[in-house]
Amino acid sequence: MAKVKIYGMPISSFTRTARLICHEKGVDYQFMPILPGPELIPTQGKAAVLCETFVSIACDYIYKDLVVGVLIPRFGFREAPESEVAAAIEKVKGHFAMLDRHLADNRFLAGDSLSLADLYLVPPFFHVRKIEELHAVAADNWPNLIRWAKTMGQRASVKATDPDLTAPAEKAA
C-alpha cells in the first residue's frame, strides 16, 4: 500500500489531528509541510481577525448545520427525521444571512483578498444548489453571498476540486 502523505502546516490543529490518527491507527505516513506561498492567512489587523472568525464559523456552525444537518441526510449518507433537516435548514438560512451582510462590504470573507476562510466555506456552500429549500431562496435573499460564490466558482482551484456528490439513490436511477 502506498504511504499516506499529509500536507499541512506543522502548527495546524487539523494537520496534527490527521497525524495523530495515523499514529494511533498504525498507518505509515509522510508529513509534507506546506511551504510559504500565496498568503492565505492574514497576520495583521482586521483581516487576521476576520479570517480566524470565519474559519471558526465555517468549521463550527456551517459544518454542523449544513453538512451534518442537511447535506449528509439529503445525499443519503445517513437517515434523519425531516423535522431535524428542516430545523437545520432554518439555522443555515441564518448563517447565510449573516455571511451575506458581511459580504456586502467585503469582496472576500477576510476583506479584499482571498483567505483560508473562503476556502473553508467553499466545499459546503457549493452544494447548496442541490438543496431546493436553500437554492430556491438564495438569489433573492443573499445576493452578496451569491456574488462571492460566483467569484469563487471562477477560481481554478474550485473547478479542479469539485466532487460528484450525487446522492446514491440518484446514481442508481
Secondary structure as GFF3:
##gff-version 3
##sequence-region A 1 173
A	DSSP	beta_strand	4	8	.	.	.	ID=ss1
A	DSSP	alpha_helix	13	25	.	.	.	ID=ss2
A	DSSP	beta_strand	29	33	.	.	.	ID=ss3
A	DSSP	alpha_helix	45	57	.	.	.	ID=ss4
A	DSSP	pi_helix	58	71	.	.	.	ID=ss5
A	DSSP	alpha_helix	72	74	.	.	.	ID=ss6
A	DSSP	alpha_helix	82	103	.	.	.	ID=ss7
A	DSSP	alpha_helix	116	125	.	.	.	ID=ss8
A	DSSP	three_ten_helix	128	130	.	.	.	ID=ss9
A	DSSP	alpha_helix	132	141	.	.	.	ID=ss10
A	DSSP	alpha_helix	143	153	.	.	.	ID=ss11
A	DSSP	alpha_helix	156	160	.	.	.	ID=ss12
A	DSSP	alpha_helix	168	172	.	.	.	ID=ss13
###
